[in-house]
Amino acid sequence: MTGATEGARVRVDMKLEIVVIPVSDVDRAKQFYANLGWRLDADFAAGDWRVIQFTPPGSPSSVIFGKNVTAAAPGSAQGLYLVVSDIEAARNDLLSRGVKVSEAFHGGGDVHTGTDEPYLFGRLRVSGPDPERGSYQSFVSFSDPDGNGWLLQEITARLPGRVDTDGATFASRTDLASALRRAAAAHGEHEKRNGGQRDENWPDWYAEYIVNEQAGKPLPS
């Protein structure tokens, strides 16, 4: 091969599709994840092998577990993150399903030692959501019957560079509704700063706010 194509690299998308969860009791785990309201995609069995796949609502990735699908010890999967747009609403949904969940918490600064269960941003857990409700800063934790550990993380605005395009996409109607509520609240403050007059261009303002928030760009004032 010669010319411009010689030595060229072809980028191939690599999309995270599956996370394997090690469990000891397949049917018990199936009941637990079904009770979370996750979509059951598959339950296949052949001989001494069985695999079950669930997908969390709005998620592009799924989890699988079963019999003879992993050599990992049951309960050894930890730090499994689920991104949500409203940490309190997500926690309340889990509670309504009878799931034992932690209180919402946020980090205690750059603390990576101590007795608290570790998570991505450290170890010290301070009770309650982040006081300023900063994106990436509020968490809730829970475990499945085997002890595999999950964390909910509230993300409302992505860090710069985390979104590839200027468009905004939403995995679910709930996420879109949450974005609209945040835009509405911010737009209300915008109108107050402008003498309380109704902004006839509110659709454009909403659109700019939602797109910039998701892309990690400066928000309109």
Buried (B, 14 or more C-beta within 10 A) or exposed (E): EEEEEEEEEEEEEEEEEEEBBBBEEBEEBBEBBEEBEBEEEEEEEEEEEBBBBBBBBBBEEBBBBBBEBBEEEBBEBBEBEBBBBBBBEBBEBBEEEEBEBBEBBBBBEEBEEEEBBBBEBBBBBBEEBBEEBEBBBBBBBBBBBBBBBBBBBBBBBBEEEEBEEEEBEBBEEBBBEBBBEBBEEBBEEBBEEEEEEEBEEBEEBBEBBBBBBBBBBEBBE
